[in-house]
Amino acid sequence: MRRIFLLLFILLGVSLICNVTEAKNQEKQKVIYQYKKYQKFDFEELGVTGDSSSPGDLSIRTRLQKSFVNKLPYRRNFDSQIRSAIERIR
C-alpha cells in the first residue's frame, strides 16, 4: 500500500514538473503573426441571388410649407444694448 502511494506521489510530482517546464518554454517563444499584404477580390465572380422587393420608383408626397411668424420685435440697431453690456463689464 505504501509503495502504491509512493509511486503515485512520484508520478504526480514528475508530471507537475514537466508541465511547469513546458509552460516556461511556451512563455519564451514569441508568436509572430503575418498578414496578407495584398488581397484581390473579383466582384464579377461573386453572384448574389435573391428577390428585390423594392418598388421601381420612389414617390414623395408634397407637403404644405408652413410659414412661421417671428415673435421677437424688429429693431434696426442694438447700440443701446451693446453700450449697456460694455458698461457692465467695466
KEKOL-289578 format. One record per residue (C-alpha): x, y, z; residue number from 0. Coordinates in Angstrom, 3 decimals. Layout:
<recs>
rec x X | y Y | z Z | num NUM
...
</recs>
This chain:
<recs>
rec x 0.000 | y 0.000 | z 0.000 | num 0
rec x 2.857 | y 2.338 | z 0.858 | num 1
rec x 4.554 | y 1.541 | z -2.401 | num 2
rec x 1.418 | y 2.431 | z -4.398 | num 3
rec x 1.112 | y 5.835 | z -2.659 | num 4
rec x 4.806 | y 6.495 | z -3.087 | num 5
rec x 4.611 | y 5.564 | z -6.769 | num 6
rec x 1.548 | y 7.812 | z -7.310 | num 7
rec x 3.250 | y 10.667 | z -5.474 | num 8
rec x 6.360 | y 10.363 | z -7.635 | num 9
rec x 4.304 | y 10.204 | z -10.861 | num 10
rec x 2.300 | y 13.286 | z -9.877 | num 11
rec x 5.474 | y 15.164 | z -8.998 | num 12
rec x 7.134 | y 14.300 | z -12.303 | num 13
rec x 4.043 | y 15.295 | z -14.303 | num 14
rec x 3.795 | y 18.644 | z -12.450 | num 15
rec x 7.468 | y 19.385 | z -13.080 | num 16
rec x 7.060 | y 18.576 | z -16.787 | num 17
rec x 4.024 | y 20.871 | z -17.053 | num 18
rec x 5.863 | y 23.746 | z -15.372 | num 19
rec x 8.890 | y 23.475 | z -17.637 | num 20
rec x 6.657 | y 23.239 | z -20.723 | num 21
rec x 4.756 | y 26.351 | z -19.647 | num 22
rec x 8.036 | y 28.255 | z -19.231 | num 23
rec x 9.140 | y 27.206 | z -22.711 | num 24
rec x 5.864 | y 28.401 | z -24.211 | num 25
rec x 6.222 | y 31.801 | z -22.489 | num 26
rec x 9.667 | y 32.300 | z -24.027 | num 27
rec x 8.511 | y 31.603 | z -27.587 | num 28
rec x 7.336 | y 34.670 | z -29.469 | num 29
rec x 4.254 | y 34.373 | z -31.595 | num 30
rec x 4.627 | y 36.264 | z -34.858 | num 31
rec x 1.571 | y 36.947 | z -36.990 | num 32
rec x 1.925 | y 37.696 | z -40.674 | num 33
rec x -0.984 | y 39.243 | z -42.503 | num 34
rec x -1.593 | y 39.305 | z -46.212 | num 35
rec x -0.081 | y 42.387 | z -47.764 | num 36
rec x -2.442 | y 42.390 | z -50.727 | num 37
rec x -5.727 | y 40.660 | z -51.332 | num 38
rec x -7.720 | y 40.911 | z -54.526 | num 39
rec x -11.493 | y 40.487 | z -54.790 | num 40
rec x -13.111 | y 39.626 | z -58.079 | num 41
rec x -16.605 | y 41.066 | z -57.788 | num 42
rec x -17.671 | y 39.719 | z -61.167 | num 43
rec x -17.439 | y 36.169 | z -59.885 | num 44
rec x -19.457 | y 36.919 | z -56.769 | num 45
rec x -23.044 | y 36.136 | z -57.632 | num 46
rec x -25.857 | y 37.378 | z -55.441 | num 47
rec x -29.217 | y 35.767 | z -55.936 | num 48
rec x -32.432 | y 36.977 | z -54.446 | num 49
rec x -35.576 | y 38.963 | z -54.973 | num 50
rec x -35.581 | y 42.728 | z -54.987 | num 51
rec x -38.823 | y 43.655 | z -53.304 | num 52
rec x -38.303 | y 47.412 | z -53.558 | num 53
rec x -40.553 | y 49.366 | z -55.923 | num 54
rec x -39.167 | y 50.651 | z -59.197 | num 55
rec x -39.759 | y 54.327 | z -58.461 | num 56
rec x -39.981 | y 56.259 | z -55.242 | num 57
rec x -42.678 | y 58.832 | z -54.808 | num 58
rec x -42.709 | y 61.505 | z -52.131 | num 59
rec x -45.826 | y 63.367 | z -51.161 | num 60
rec x -45.616 | y 67.124 | z -51.290 | num 61
rec x -46.213 | y 68.918 | z -48.026 | num 62
rec x -47.527 | y 72.376 | z -47.474 | num 63
rec x -44.759 | y 74.698 | z -46.423 | num 64
rec x -45.579 | y 76.398 | z -43.185 | num 65
rec x -44.535 | y 79.987 | z -42.689 | num 66
rec x -43.510 | y 80.906 | z -39.162 | num 67
rec x -44.045 | y 84.286 | z -37.604 | num 68
rec x -41.123 | y 85.842 | z -35.714 | num 69
rec x -42.317 | y 86.703 | z -32.217 | num 70
rec x -39.294 | y 88.872 | z -31.432 | num 71
rec x -39.710 | y 92.581 | z -32.099 | num 72
rec x -37.792 | y 94.021 | z -35.021 | num 73
rec x -35.077 | y 96.597 | z -34.196 | num 74
rec x -32.873 | y 98.478 | z -36.578 | num 75
rec x -29.901 | y 98.793 | z -34.193 | num 76
rec x -28.869 | y 97.467 | z -30.855 | num 77
rec x -26.444 | y 100.244 | z -29.925 | num 78
rec x -28.032 | y 100.966 | z -26.547 | num 79
rec x -27.935 | y 97.293 | z -25.522 | num 80
rec x -24.305 | y 96.951 | z -26.662 | num 81
rec x -23.281 | y 100.081 | z -24.684 | num 82
rec x -25.010 | y 98.864 | z -21.508 | num 83
rec x -23.367 | y 95.425 | z -21.868 | num 84
rec x -19.914 | y 97.038 | z -22.221 | num 85
rec x -20.546 | y 99.267 | z -19.202 | num 86
rec x -21.489 | y 96.226 | z -17.119 | num 87
rec x -18.138 | y 94.623 | z -17.976 | num 88
rec x -16.100 | y 97.555 | z -16.655 | num 89
</recs>
